Amino acid sequence: MEICLTCGTIKKSSDTQCSVCETPYEENTADVSPPGDDLCIARFNGHFECRSCGHGVALNGLDKDGNILCGKCGIEQAFNWDNWDSILTHAHNTADFAGWNKPQANSPLWKGLAEEMGEDTAEMFKRIGDSRSILSLSDGAFRGLSYEVEASPGYPICEQCKKPLTIKIEKSSLKTACSECSLAATYEIPSNRKAYSPLEGIISFENRTDALEVKQESSKGGAALAITCPQCGGALENIKAGTITKCPYCYTSCHIPSRIFQKTTGKVNKEAPWWLVFRGPSKARSKSNSRVEIIKHKKALEKQKMLEDMEQAEKEEAYRRKANNRIILIVALIFIVTLTAAFVLNR
């Protein structure tokens, strides 16, 4: 699969620049292989609408406790695994059906997908990597939430040198490393991911674990005052959400999650892309395969019925021929008898 080396999204064969980051392709692309057997990767970004203020709330990682903070009104929203199911399914379908394992143009899977999800959806999947890079899912409503998300087949890129990262999946974490600059990171795989079993790993700053999470100092009334180092307690300045910063006093690497950044600064966390790693066939592929099997079974039944009809027709034709032969024989015998009788009488 060929990708853009600026954003990691799958390259469009019909264009000269990336439609996601608008970087000219030229020599800014690379062919990448899957990081393991039966794996596919989706580049993902999205947001949902706050139930309270209507502001867009960024989905920048897979939350651990089922709650996401709205940076605009400060209210935490329930967002559990039931809410994630349709989103993860969309990302998995996109990565699986349009990435490394994309079916050939003449594959019966496309007919199965069209019958299962509609001709328009099948056509959109077909065009990924040709005339489009991303597939959107929007205007949905689940448990009172309105959302808009985008997914694309792709591969994570090093932030510093823009080279494809190496990916290693372990029992409870996913590790990335850059062979060029040695930049490395570790990401937690939430234990409750079993709610969507094909999810194998996450590459999102919100799920990063190789740096200590900063502490949030609050006043007696509960108002956030400052962000401090978790090691020495020193105040951290010039902070940004979704970054690793080093304490100026003890040099500890500190992780600043968006919820703490928003509560402390009052600034809204911006939507940022992240990565989902899946193993095995997506729901779309499984259903398409089932449709293909149904179609094959139906065709086999139709073929069997045709053969049975042909066999029956041949039997009937043979019976008719036999009956006709009998009639001809009887007529011939009657003719011979008649001639014989006439000959005898004439003597």
Secondary structure, DSSP 8 states (H G I E B T S, - for coil): -EEETTT-BB--TT-SB-TTT--B-TT-EEE---SSTTEEEEEEEEEEE-TTT--EEE--S--SSSEEE-TTT--EEE--HHHHHHHHHHHHHHHHHHSTT---TT-HHHHHHHHHH-HHHHHHHHHBTTTBS-EEEEEEEETTEEEEEEEEEB--B-TTT--B-EEEE-SSEEEEE-TTT--EEEEE--GGGGGGTTEEEEE-GGGB-SSEE-EEEE-TTS-EEEEE-TTT--B--S--TT-EEE-TTT--EEE--HHHHHHHH--------EEEEEES--HHHHHHHHHHHHHHHHHHHHHHHHHHHHHHHHHHHHHHHHHHHHHHHHHHHHHHHHHHHHHHHH-
